[in-house]
Amino acid sequence: MIVGVIQARMGSARLPGKILKKVNGVALLGYQVERVRKSRLLDKVVVATSILDKDDIVEKFCKKNNIECFRGSENDVLSRYYECAQKYNAAIVVRLTADCPLSDPKIIDDTIKFYVDTKVDYAANTVPPETNKYPDGFDVEVFSMKALKKAYEKANDSHDREHVTFYFWKYNNGFKTAQLYNSNNYSKYRLTVDYPEDFEVVEFVIKELKKRNIFGSMDEIVEILDSNPDIRDKNSKYHFGMGWKNQ
């Protein structure tokens, strides 16, 4: 069973409630789930949120829209992932974050295939960040349940437990890791939502996709940004020095 787990919570310090902000009457999380579900290799898609009262609305949104929802620790996101993966009998886990509403299902599938072909414990497209060539906002991480269990049992640092996959790739912990290569260097593009400026960019892209009547692959979205440099560069001042994703 290959399970895509989208970690999501309402409590963003920079842009509270961002995952349920709407464009054309649809929440960003709704757009993301719809896009992720187009993956041909994922057997199930689950939104994993926290047990805090403020995330009740995330569970309600999921129930209303027929989306699987799991609730676990707010800050120990590693345990949230492990318990979620256990519940859904995952053999392979695909980590996604809810601040990436324009996730590309082809990249998800490419990363899963890459993981399987390379026979590693952990594969990703944007990790490590120093050699990433994908836009911020198209992040995909794939790892085995066996590796997740090991991290869950052995990771002691609260920072590692909060950021889920640090234990796999940031240290020499004996995991086999690999990074999916992209022939074009798109790392300067930013399609994740952390600030109001980010939301404006994503909102523009979503509306432009509807206007053009296209799904919006990574290349199509990059073309939209290149055709609208004022929009493309709107959030550029926030591009560097961003912290690792935590939902």
Disulfide bonds with the S-S distance in Angstrom:
none
